[in-house]
């Protein structure tokens, strides 16, 4: 979807990248999940508003992203076959692709995603293909952000929705057409629809730094910068 419905905190997964000058794939990976947070991320569907979990990355050069991997929770006993549409979106940073001034429903929009997606791919439209792998039949995250769990000012500090357990699953995607991204600051957003319940994206410890030049030959692990946002149809929310 090009218009955001709900932003929440999460982690960027693994991105398979190439540059125009390098044919070999490069993996953008923020490491193993840390069990600290599970955040909802799903496309809109009948009776359900869209939720987007996001984390940012930086590119020093033009880069083609041809695939991605990310890890999250499915409800207990939900089969892998219950995974429906998978969507991946890339956002730039506010105030690009945004209404200025913003709604005022949040404390700040500094270093936050823009109002609308810069580019996106989804399996329903044949923009990507995906496979799923069960990693752990029972995994617990210490806190969660679930549908309806974030609120606008002045009630923006929620503390989260508490611990949540489910099946730890990795989803690997390949894009029919790679994302073609110029050097810039971006947000990566995966979304998964389920037959029942919500997919929760798991946070992780570290994030690769793609500010290196050239970015495809070396990566440095940095402490992960976490942010949380939620936007529903009535306006921008964050905590």
C-alpha positions as CSV (number, residue, x, y, z in Angstrom):
1,X,0.0,0.0,0.0
2,X,1.3,3.5,-0.8
3,X,-0.6,5.2,2.1
4,X,0.4,4.3,5.6
5,X,-2.2,3.1,8.0
6,X,-0.2,2.3,11.1
7,X,3.5,2.5,12.1
8,X,5.1,0.6,14.9
9,X,8.7,-0.3,16.0
10,X,10.4,-3.4,14.7
11,X,13.6,-4.5,13.0
12,X,14.9,-4.5,9.4
13,X,15.4,-8.1,8.2
14,X,17.9,-9.4,5.7
15,X,18.1,-7.6,2.3
16,X,19.7,-9.2,-0.7
17,X,21.3,-6.3,-2.6
18,X,23.3,-5.6,-5.7
19,X,24.7,-2.4,-7.2
20,X,24.8,-1.6,-10.9
21,X,28.6,-2.2,-10.8
22,X,28.5,-5.4,-8.7
23,X,26.7,-8.6,-9.9
24,X,27.2,-10.6,-6.7
25,X,24.4,-10.4,-4.1
26,X,24.9,-8.7,-0.8
27,X,23.0,-9.4,2.4
28,X,21.8,-6.6,4.7
29,X,21.2,-8.4,8.0
30,X,20.6,-7.0,11.5
31,X,21.4,-10.3,13.3
32,X,19.5,-12.7,15.4
33,X,16.2,-11.7,17.1
34,X,16.6,-10.5,20.7
35,X,13.1,-11.3,22.1
36,X,12.5,-7.8,23.4
37,X,9.7,-6.7,21.1
38,X,7.1,-8.2,18.7
39,X,5.2,-5.6,16.6
40,X,2.2,-6.1,14.4
41,X,2.7,-5.6,10.6
42,X,0.0,-6.5,8.1
43,X,-1.6,-5.1,4.9
44,X,-5.2,-3.9,5.0
45,X,-7.9,-6.4,4.4
46,X,-11.7,-6.8,5.0
47,X,-12.4,-5.6,8.5
48,X,-8.7,-4.9,9.3
49,X,-6.8,-1.7,9.1
50,X,-3.2,-1.7,7.8
51,X,-0.3,-1.8,10.2
52,X,3.3,-1.2,9.3
53,X,6.4,-2.0,11.4
54,X,9.6,-0.3,10.3
55,X,13.3,0.2,10.8
56,X,15.7,2.4,8.9
57,X,18.8,1.9,6.9
58,X,21.3,4.1,5.0
59,X,22.8,3.7,1.6
60,X,26.0,5.4,0.4
61,X,25.5,4.5,-3.3
62,X,22.7,3.6,-5.7
63,X,21.6,0.0,-4.7
64,X,19.3,-2.6,-6.2
65,X,17.5,-4.7,-3.5
66,X,16.5,-8.0,-5.1
67,X,15.3,-9.9,-2.0
68,X,14.7,-9.8,1.8
69,X,14.4,-12.0,4.8
70,X,12.6,-11.2,8.1
71,X,11.6,-13.1,11.3
72,X,8.3,-12.8,13.2
73,X,5.7,-14.6,15.2
74,X,2.6,-16.5,14.0
75,X,-0.2,-17.3,16.4
76,X,0.3,-20.7,18.2
77,X,-0.9,-23.6,16.0
78,X,-1.3,-21.4,12.9
79,X,0.0,-23.4,9.9
80,X,2.5,-21.8,7.6
81,X,-0.2,-22.2,4.9
82,X,-2.2,-19.5,6.8
83,X,0.2,-16.9,5.4
84,X,-1.6,-15.0,2.7
85,X,-0.3,-11.8,1.0
86,X,3.2,-10.6,1.8
87,X,4.1,-6.9,1.1
88,X,7.4,-5.1,1.3
89,X,7.4,-1.3,1.3
90,X,10.3,1.3,1.3
91,X,9.7,4.7,2.8
92,X,11.9,7.8,2.7
93,X,12.3,10.1,5.7
94,X,9.9,13.0,6.6
95,X,9.4,15.6,5.2
96,X,9.8,13.8,1.8
97,X,6.6,12.4,0.4
98,X,4.7,14.1,3.2
99,X,2.2,16.8,4.1
100,X,3.9,19.7,5.8
101,X,3.1,20.8,8.4
102,X,2.2,17.4,9.9
103,X,-1.0,16.5,11.8
104,X,0.4,17.4,15.3
105,X,-0.8,14.1,16.7
106,X,2.8,13.0,17.6
107,X,5.6,14.6,19.7
108,X,7.9,14.9,16.7
109,X,8.3,13.7,13.1
110,X,12.1,14.1,13.1
111,X,13.8,11.0,11.5
112,X,10.4,9.3,11.0
113,X,9.0,7.7,7.9
114,X,7.2,9.8,5.4
115,X,3.5,9.9,4.9
116,X,3.4,7.6,1.8
117,X,5.6,4.8,0.5
118,X,8.4,5.6,-1.9
119,X,8.0,2.1,-3.5
120,X,6.4,-1.2,-2.7
121,X,6.0,-4.9,-3.9
122,X,3.4,-7.5,-2.9
123,X,2.7,-11.1,-3.6
124,X,-0.9,-10.5,-4.5
125,X,0.2,-8.4,-7.5
126,X,3.0,-10.8,-8.4
127,X,5.6,-8.2,-7.3
128,X,7.3,-10.8,-5.1
129,X,7.4,-14.4,-4.3
130,X,8.0,-15.8,-0.8
131,X,8.7,-18.9,1.2
132,X,8.3,-19.5,5.0
133,X,10.3,-21.6,7.4
134,X,9.3,-22.6,11.0
135,X,12.3,-21.8,13.3
136,X,10.8,-22.4,16.7
137,X,7.4,-23.8,17.6
138,X,7.3,-21.7,20.8
139,X,9.0,-18.3,21.2
140,X,8.2,-15.5,23.6
141,X,8.9,-11.7,23.2
142,X,9.1,-9.7,26.4
143,X,6.8,-6.9,25.0
144,X,4.6,-6.3,22.0
145,X,2.8,-3.7,20.0
146,X,-0.5,-5.1,18.8
147,X,-3.4,-3.8,16.7
148,X,-4.8,-0.7,18.4
149,X,-1.9,-0.5,20.9
150,X,-0.7,3.0,20.1
151,X,-2.5,6.3,20.6
152,X,-2.1,10.0,19.6
153,X,-1.2,12.8,22.0
154,X,-1.6,13.1,24.9
155,X,-1.9,9.4,25.5
156,X,1.1,8.4,23.4
157,X,3.1,6.6,26.2
158,X,1.6,3.2,26.4
159,X,4.4,0.9,27.6
160,X,3.4,-1.7,25.1
161,X,0.9,-4.5,25.2
162,X,3.0,-7.0,27.2
163,X,4.6,-10.3,26.6
164,X,3.4,-12.4,23.7
165,X,4.2,-16.0,22.5
166,X,3.9,-17.7,19.2
167,X,5.7,-19.6,16.5
168,X,9.0,-18.1,15.3
169,X,9.0,-18.0,11.5
170,X,11.4,-16.7,8.8
171,X,9.9,-15.4,5.6
172,X,12.2,-15.1,2.6
173,X,11.1,-13.0,-0.4
174,X,12.4,-12.4,-3.9
175,X,11.3,-9.3,-5.8
176,X,10.2,-9.6,-9.5
177,X,11.7,-6.1,-10.0
178,X,14.4,-5.0,-7.6
179,X,14.0,-1.9,-5.6
180,X,16.2,0.7,-7.2
181,X,17.4,3.1,-4.5
182,X,19.6,6.1,-4.7
183,X,22.0,6.9,-1.9
184,X,19.7,8.1,0.9
185,X,18.1,7.3,4.3
186,X,15.2,4.8,4.0
187,X,12.7,2.7,6.1
188,X,12.1,-1.0,5.4
189,X,8.6,-2.4,6.1
190,X,7.5,-6.0,5.7
191,X,3.8,-6.9,6.1
192,X,2.1,-10.3,6.3
193,X,-1.6,-11.1,6.2
194,X,-2.8,-14.2,8.0
195,X,-6.1,-16.2,7.7
196,X,-6.6,-15.5,11.4
197,X,-4.7,-13.3,13.9
198,X,-1.8,-10.9,13.3
199,X,1.8,-11.4,12.2
200,X,4.2,-9.8,14.7
201,X,7.7,-8.8,13.5
202,X,10.5,-9.6,16.0
203,X,13.1,-7.0,17.0
204,X,16.9,-7.8,16.9
205,X,20.1,-6.6,18.4
206,X,22.2,-5.0,15.7
207,X,21.9,-3.3,12.4
208,X,24.4,-3.2,9.5
209,X,25.6,0.2,8.5
210,X,25.3,0.9,4.8
211,X,26.9,4.3,4.9
212,X,30.2,2.7,4.0
213,X,31.6,3.5,0.5
214,X,31.2,1.2,-1.4
215,X,28.4,-0.3,0.7
216,X,28.5,-3.7,-0.9
217,X,32.0,-4.8,0.1
218,X,32.1,-4.2,3.9
219,X,29.6,-3.9,6.7
220,X,29.9,-2.7,10.2
221,X,27.6,-3.6,13.0
222,X,26.1,-0.7,15.0
223,X,23.8,-0.6,18.0
224,X,20.2,-0.6,16.7
225,X,18.3,2.7,16.7
226,X,14.7,1.9,17.6
227,X,11.7,4.1,17.0
228,X,7.9,3.5,17.2
229,X,5.2,5.0,15.1
230,X,1.6,4.3,14.4
231,X,-0.6,5.9,11.8
232,X,-4.3,5.1,11.3
233,X,-6.6,6.6,8.8
234,X,-7.5,9.5,11.2
235,X,-3.9,10.7,11.5
236,X,-0.3,10.0,12.6
237,X,0.4,8.4,15.9
238,X,3.6,7.5,17.6
239,X,5.2,6.9,21.0
